[in-house]
Amino acid sequence: MSESTGRRRQLEGVVVSAKSAKTVVVQVERRRRHPLYQRVVRHSTRYHAHDESNQITAGTRVRIEESRPLSRLKRWSVIAVLD
């Protein structure tokens, strides 16, 4: 089996929940222009990310990176705290 040669995706978002052990829920907001009405529309997606230190609290801005599957929902890891 060969490794993928592409870089892992990185996203920035805000932690909305830190209630689970070593897991945070990060909400990533994207803005894009509506194709017909030309108005900027906000889309948000929530990702479960691994927090090894278990020190991140809700409201913190973080950068997450794709990783191997760590559990049923976790496919991302926190790599940096931005605030």
Backbone as numpy.savetxt, mean C-alpha at the origin, in Angstrom:
# Nx Ny Nz CAx CAy CAz Cx Cy Cz
12.51 -22.68 -12.14 11.66 -21.50 -12.14 12.55 -20.26 -12.14
12.26 -19.29 -12.97 13.10 -18.10 -13.06 12.46 -16.94 -12.32
13.32 -16.05 -11.84 12.85 -14.84 -11.17 12.37 -13.84 -12.22
11.40 -13.02 -11.85 10.97 -11.98 -12.77 12.04 -10.90 -12.81
12.23 -10.30 -13.96 13.29 -9.33 -14.12 12.82 -7.90 -13.86
11.51 -7.69 -13.74 11.00 -6.35 -13.53 11.15 -5.88 -12.10
11.08 -4.59 -11.91 11.14 -4.02 -10.57 9.82 -4.23 -9.85
9.86 -4.25 -8.56 8.63 -4.37 -7.77 7.94 -3.02 -7.72
6.62 -3.05 -7.79 5.87 -1.80 -7.74 5.95 -1.19 -6.34
5.99 0.13 -6.27 5.97 0.86 -5.01 4.85 1.86 -5.05
4.14 1.98 -3.94 3.02 2.91 -3.83 3.14 3.69 -2.52
2.52 4.87 -2.48 2.48 5.66 -1.24 1.04 5.82 -0.82
0.81 5.75 0.49 -0.55 5.89 0.99 -0.55 6.17 2.48
-1.76 6.21 3.04 -1.96 6.52 4.45 -2.48 5.28 5.15
-1.93 5.00 6.32 -2.38 3.86 7.12 -3.74 4.20 7.71
-4.74 3.36 7.43 -6.09 3.60 7.95 -6.42 2.66 9.10
-5.67 1.56 9.26 -5.89 0.63 10.36 -4.59 -0.07 10.70
-4.33 -0.18 12.01 -3.13 -0.89 12.48 -3.51 -1.81 13.62
-4.68 -2.40 13.55 -5.20 -3.20 14.66 -4.68 -4.63 14.66
-4.28 -5.16 13.51 -3.79 -6.53 13.45 -2.31 -6.58 13.81
-1.86 -7.75 14.24 -0.45 -7.93 14.60 0.41 -7.94 13.34
1.40 -7.05 13.29 2.35 -6.94 12.19 1.69 -6.70 10.83
0.50 -6.13 10.83 -0.21 -5.84 9.59 -0.81 -4.44 9.68
-0.70 -3.69 8.61 -1.36 -2.39 8.51 -2.18 -2.37 7.23
-3.26 -1.61 7.24 -4.07 -1.43 6.05 -3.75 -0.04 5.51
-3.27 0.01 4.28 -2.83 1.26 3.66 -3.81 1.63 2.56
-4.31 2.86 2.61 -5.21 3.34 1.57 -4.43 4.21 0.60
-4.41 3.79 -0.66 -3.69 4.50 -1.72 -4.72 5.22 -2.58
-4.53 6.51 -2.74 -5.46 7.32 -3.53 -4.83 7.68 -4.87
-5.59 7.45 -5.93 -5.14 7.81 -7.27 -6.09 8.84 -7.84
-5.54 9.75 -8.61 -6.37 10.75 -9.28 -6.21 10.58 -10.77
-7.33 10.59 -11.48 -7.26 10.51 -12.94 -8.40 11.31 -13.53
-8.21 11.71 -14.76 -9.20 12.53 -15.43 -10.29 11.64 -16.02
-11.54 12.02 -15.82 -12.66 11.26 -16.38 -12.63 11.39 -17.89
-12.76 10.28 -18.63 -12.61 10.35 -20.09 -13.66 11.19 -20.80
-14.86 11.25 -20.28 -15.92 12.01 -20.95 -16.07 13.41 -20.37
-16.10 13.53 -19.05 -16.41 14.82 -18.41 -15.18 15.64 -18.07
-13.99 15.10 -18.28 -12.73 15.82 -18.09 -12.58 16.38 -16.68
-13.19 15.74 -15.71 -13.06 16.18 -14.33 -12.13 15.19 -13.60
-11.35 15.69 -12.67 -10.44 14.83 -11.93 -11.25 14.03 -10.91
-11.11 12.71 -10.98 -11.84 11.81 -10.10 -10.85 11.08 -9.21
-11.17 10.96 -7.91 -10.30 10.25 -6.98 -10.75 8.80 -6.85
-9.80 7.88 -6.93 -10.04 6.46 -6.72 -9.15 6.02 -5.58
-9.65 5.21 -4.67 -8.81 4.73 -3.58 -8.89 3.21 -3.50
-7.78 2.62 -3.12 -7.65 1.18 -2.97 -6.97 0.91 -1.64
-7.41 -0.15 -0.96 -6.83 -0.52 0.33 -5.98 -1.78 0.16
-4.77 -1.74 0.70 -3.84 -2.85 0.64 -3.45 -3.26 2.06
-3.37 -4.57 2.31 -2.84 -5.08 3.57 -1.33 -5.22 3.39
-0.57 -4.61 4.30 0.89 -4.62 4.17 1.53 -5.11 5.46
2.68 -5.74 5.31 3.42 -6.30 6.44 4.25 -5.21 7.11
4.12 -5.10 8.44 4.87 -4.14 9.25 5.66 -4.93 10.29
6.90 -5.25 9.98 7.70 -6.11 10.85 7.91 -5.51 12.23
8.11 -4.20 12.32 8.36 -3.57 13.62 7.10 -3.42 14.46
5.93 -3.46 13.84 4.65 -3.33 14.54 4.53 -2.00 15.28
5.18 -0.94 14.77 5.19 0.37 15.43 4.39 1.43 14.69
3.91 1.14 13.50 3.21 2.15 12.70 1.77 2.28 13.19
1.31 3.53 13.31 -0.04 3.80 13.79 -0.90 4.38 12.67
-2.20 4.42 12.89 -3.12 4.96 11.90 -2.82 6.44 11.66
-2.95 6.86 10.41 -2.70 8.25 10.04 -1.30 8.50 9.53
-0.43 7.52 9.60 0.95 7.67 9.14 1.02 7.46 7.64
1.82 8.30 6.97 2.03 8.15 5.53 3.21 7.21 5.33
3.03 6.18 4.47 4.06 5.16 4.27 4.23 4.85 2.80
5.37 4.21 2.48 5.62 3.68 1.14 5.61 2.17 1.26
4.86 1.50 0.36 4.78 0.04 0.39 5.33 -0.51 -0.92
5.78 -1.77 -0.86 6.37 -2.42 -2.03 5.78 -3.82 -2.17
5.59 -4.25 -3.41 5.10 -5.60 -3.68 6.07 -6.62 -3.11
5.52 -7.73 -2.61 6.36 -8.81 -2.10 5.69 -10.14 -2.41
6.32 -11.21 -1.98 5.72 -12.52 -2.14 4.49 -12.61 -1.24
3.58 -13.53 -1.48 2.42 -13.67 -0.59 2.85 -14.05 0.83
2.46 -13.23 1.80 2.82 -13.48 3.19 1.68 -14.10 3.97
0.46 -13.91 3.51 -0.72 -14.51 4.11 -1.84 -14.47 3.07
-3.05 -14.74 3.50 -4.17 -14.75 2.55 -4.38 -13.38 1.90
-4.16 -12.31 2.64 -4.41 -10.97 2.10 -3.14 -10.15 1.87
-2.05 -10.47 2.54 -0.86 -9.62 2.47 0.04 -9.98 1.30
0.19 -9.02 0.39 1.11 -9.14 -0.74 2.00 -7.92 -0.85
2.03 -7.09 0.17 2.80 -5.85 0.19 3.56 -5.76 1.51
4.67 -5.01 1.51 5.46 -4.78 2.73 5.74 -3.29 2.84
5.75 -2.79 4.07 6.09 -1.39 4.33 7.60 -1.27 4.24
8.07 -0.32 3.41 9.52 -0.15 3.27 10.00 1.17 3.84
9.09 2.17 4.00 9.52 3.45 4.54 8.34 4.18 5.16
8.64 4.91 6.23 7.67 5.80 6.86 7.99 7.19 6.38
7.02 7.88 5.79 7.28 9.18 5.16 7.00 10.36 6.08
6.23 10.18 7.14 5.95 11.29 8.07 6.86 11.26 9.25
